């Protein structure tokens, strides 16, 4: 069976007439990079869900060679290939012989599925399903992984990471048309991940569609090259920043993101160097780009908040305060209330209503938010919706002017 990421070649199959007492099967293998060069320092770990106390591991030598041994036949073994800077590969092996087999594996540079950027979604259900899919994928449970990634897409159809992951699963299931189509969708949604481009190529190649495979291969090579070049530029930017050349660092970080818009560390570099240069608008834009890739990134949240505060952009500032709540809850909620007051004072009732409502989601007992939301509802002609807010004011604000106003309004409704 063809497996995604690693290209498997069965080289030699030999049966031994004399077996060691501790094993019945042995895999001697070689790990190569995409150019066919041996990879030294790859850790290979073998386990089996059918043998509780079994585990074997080895590390490739300078020729890329390794050896792992198996204690039983007719058992499924899981092999995990890991090396820093390369995508982790999971290979399931149904060992049926008594003897030795030799195979070669190819690892590709980059991050593993689990190590890539977190899903860029504000849907918690989409993120949870995606993470469950990653776990199932790592365990080689293609059916469950596919189910979870599909569920993630149901919650957020624009989540290109989930489409890429679903494509990888379908390729492993030999559902090649679906793999290619899912990868196409991921790319159409803006994915610059080489995983998406490679899976599209693998899918068309497996289908025997030579024309589309050739086009997909060219795109895959371009995407890989862009990512590699972007990382080189990022390293140059870091060196420039360390040398005190903030202007040069800012430009190099920006150039890196133009080559690979998914490189979140480069977006962070733009924001931090832009902060040093006083380019507040650029800081806000870069922080928002980072948060689109990594919602909840604390550095991005704080940078965006401070930049929007300095810019005086109320719309962006209010959104920035929402994201700040997990890190600075009291300051963020106080700021949200202040911005909502500003909307009310300017007569922007629709905007004030939405902002008070959002604040009450985070702080359901905020008395002034209830009071002003009640007034907004009265002003917009929805007294029935105002009533629960005014009743809450009576509970939260006794012996105040607000209590008296709320009481009079409620009496007028009777």
Secondary structure, 3 states (H helix, E strand, C coil): CCCCCCCCEEEEEECCCCCCCCCCEEEEEEEECCCCCECCCCEEEEECCCCCCCCEEEECCCCCEEEEEECCCCEEEEEEEECCCECCEEEEEEECCCEEEEEEEECCECCCCCCCCCCCCCCHHHHHHHHHHHHHHHCCCHHHHHHHHHHHHHHCCCCHHHHHHHHHHHHHCCCHHHHHHHHHHHHHCCCCCHHHHHHHHHHHHHHCCHHHHHHHHHHHHHHHHHHHHHHHHHHHHHHHHHCCCHHHHHHHHHHHHHHCCCCHHHHHHHHHHHHHHCCHHHHHHHHHHHHHHCCCCHHHHHHHHHHHHHHCCHHHHHHHHHHHCCCCHHHHHHHHHHHHHHHHHCCCHHHHHHHHHHHHHHCCCCHHHHHHHHHHHHHCCCHHHHHHHHHHHHHHCCCCHHHHHHHHHHHHHC
